[in-house]
Amino acid sequence: MKHTLYILFAILVVVIFNDIVIAQPGLPTAPSQAPIDGGLGLLAAAGGAYAYKKLRDRKKQDDIEI
């Protein structure tokens, strides 16, 4: 009986402390969030243009080899 109470108490302690230890913080407030604006769009457009240029150059090189 005594061992059963110790085991139940240990399980209860583990369950309670598990919730406390694994708790996640809340979302950040408005000022600390990072803005994502036009710079990301410009970077995506530049990447698309670079990929288009590489594909066009590869097609020209394939046409020359044939």
CYANA upper distance limits for C-alpha pairs under 8 A (distance plus 0.5 A):
  1 MET  CA      5 LEU  CA      6.95
  2 LYS  CA      6 TYR  CA      6.94
  3 HIS  CA      7 ILE  CA      6.66
  4 THR  CA      8 LEU  CA      6.65
  5 LEU  CA      9 PHE  CA      6.51
  6 TYR  CA     10 ALA  CA      6.55
  7 ILE  CA     11 ILE  CA      6.67
  8 LEU  CA     12 LEU  CA      6.63
  9 PHE  CA     13 VAL  CA      6.66
 10 ALA  CA     14 VAL  CA      6.65
 11 ILE  CA     15 VAL  CA      6.67
 12 LEU  CA     16 ILE  CA      6.72
 13 VAL  CA     17 PHE  CA      6.53
 14 VAL  CA     18 ASN  CA      6.26
 15 VAL  CA     19 ASP  CA      7.12
 16 ILE  CA     20 ILE  CA      7.21
 17 PHE  CA     21 VAL  CA      6.47
 18 ASN  CA     22 ILE  CA      6.50
 19 ASP  CA     23 ALA  CA      6.43
 28 PRO  CA     32 SER  CA      6.83
 28 PRO  CA     33 GLN  CA      7.09
 29 THR  CA     33 GLN  CA      7.39
 36 ILE  CA     40 LEU  CA      7.13
 37 ASP  CA     41 GLY  CA      7.78
 38 GLY  CA     42 LEU  CA      6.73
 39 GLY  CA     43 LEU  CA      6.71
 40 LEU  CA     44 ALA  CA      6.75
 41 GLY  CA     45 ALA  CA      6.68
 42 LEU  CA     46 ALA  CA      6.62
 43 LEU  CA     47 GLY  CA      6.71
 44 ALA  CA     48 GLY  CA      6.71
 45 ALA  CA     49 ALA  CA      6.68
 46 ALA  CA     50 TYR  CA      6.66
 47 GLY  CA     51 ALA  CA      6.68
 48 GLY  CA     52 TYR  CA      6.65
 49 ALA  CA     53 LYS  CA      6.70
 50 TYR  CA     54 LYS  CA      6.74
 51 ALA  CA     55 LEU  CA      6.71
 52 TYR  CA     56 ARG  CA      6.62
 53 LYS  CA     57 ASP  CA      6.59
 54 LYS  CA     58 ARG  CA      6.64
 55 LEU  CA     59 LYS  CA      6.72
 56 ARG  CA     60 LYS  CA      6.77
 57 ASP  CA     61 GLN  CA      6.68
 58 ARG  CA     62 ASP  CA      6.65
 59 LYS  CA     63 ASP  CA      6.71
 60 LYS  CA     64 ILE  CA      6.82
 61 GLN  CA     65 GLU  CA      6.86
 62 ASP  CA     66 ILE  CA      7.00
